[in-house]
Amino acid sequence: MNIYLAGPLFSVAERAFLDGVAARLRGAGYEVFVPHEQISEQLSVSAEEVYRVDLAGLKGASAVLAWIDGPVIDDGTAVEIGIFTQLVASDPVRWRGIVAIATDLRLHRRRGVLPGDGVNLFAAGAIRSVGEIVWSVDEALAALARLASRM
């Protein structure tokens, strides 16, 4: 199964976390599209190029693993979630679903207290319409395995 790994990628720490998750996924036998591996770090990269490359990555994926930590979901990640929910809706056999991973203590503290577990309700609804929100990398791997078993 091909996984599109979505999440913020603007700091060394964010890229390092995504790189670690990608390594775990690859170690589990998944092919992984990681946006920051596709385009070299350049200040001159165009929005059109990023959109073209990342959209192709989304369309080539079977599922999305979206890292949704933070006080709000990263805007690019939110767009990727929105696009992929529509791909799944158009062909749920071709595109399997979304697993969103939340490891942020701010979200954990709101978990079960607020609707959507502290995640923006529209985004949580989009994710849950085609997948689930999980709370660790281990839970994400288990959720992806469930999606893969439906193939």
N, C-alpha and C positions, 0 to 999 in steps of 0.2 A: 504494500500500500504506500502511496506517495502522500507525504504530509507537508503542508505549507505551514511554516512556523512563523506566526505573526506576533509582533510585540514592539515596544519602543526600542530603538537602536541608536540613540543619539549620544550615549555616553559609553565610556569604556566598560563601566559596570553593567550596563544594559546588554551590550554586545557579549560580554563574558557570560552572563547568565544564559542568554540565548544559545551561545556556542556550547555551553555545558548541556543544555536540554537537547540540542541537536546531536551531540555525541551520544547521549543516552538513547535517543531514538534510533540513531544509526546502529548502535550496539544491539538494539532489539530487532534489527533487520529491516527497518523502514528506510525508504528513500526520503530525503528531506530537502525541501526548498527553503533556504534562509535568505531573505531579501538582501541583507548586508553582505552576503557572500557573492552576490550577483553583479553588483556595481561597486567599483572601487571607490574608496572614500575620496570624493572630490567635491569641492565647493561649487564647481561649474556644471555638475550634472543637472540636466533639465527635468522639469516636472513631467514632461511628455515621455522621456526615456524611463523614468522611474515607474510611471503608470503602465507603459507598454510591457516592461519586464515583469513587474509584479502581477499584472493581470494575467499574463501568460503563465506565471507560476501558479496562480489561483486556479486557472482553468485546467492545468495539468495535474492538480492535486486530487486525491480521493477524499481528503479530510483536511481540516484546519485545526491546528493547536494554537490557540490565541492566549497570550499572556496578558492578563487584564489588571495587573497590580497598579496601585496608585490611587490618589484621591478621585481621579477620573480616568476612564479608559483612554489610552493614547489615540489621537484622532485618526492616524493611519490605520491602526488596528481596528478601530470602529468601522472604517470604510471597508476593510477586508472582511470583517464579520458580515456587514450588510451585503456585499457582493456575493459572498459565499452562501448566505442563506437563500438568495435568489437562485443561485446555481442548483442548490439541493432541491429547491421547490420545483425547478424546471425538469430535473431528472434525478430522482433519489436513488436510482440504481447506479448511475455514473458517479455522482458526488454523494458521499456518505453522511457527512455532518461535521459539527464543530464541537471540539472540547475546549473549554475555556479554563485556564488555570489561574487561580488567585492564591498567592502566598502572602499577601500583604496583611500585616496584623490589623490595620485599620478595617479591612474587609472582614477578617475573622471576628473582630469584636462586634461588628454589626450583623454577623451571620445569625440568622434565625430571629433577629430582632426587627429588622426592616424588610419589607417586601423586596425580593430580588437579591437578598443577602448583601445589601449595601451597594450593589452595582446599579448603574443607571437602569431604570425599569424597562425602557425601550430596548436597550442593548441586552439586558438579561432575557427579555422576552424573545428577541431574535435568536440568541444563542440557544435557549431552551426549545425553540420551535424546531430545531434540527439537531440538538445535542444536549450537552450538560455543562455545568460549572463544577469544577473539582478544586481541591485545596492542597494538592501536592503533586510533584512530578510522578511519584509512584501511582497515585490515583489517575493521573492523566494517561500513563502507559496502560493501565487497566481499561480505561474508557476507550482508548484507541484500539485496543485488542478486541473489545466488544464490537466496535464499528467494523474492524477488519473481518471478524467472523461472519458478518452479514454479506460478505462479498461472494 
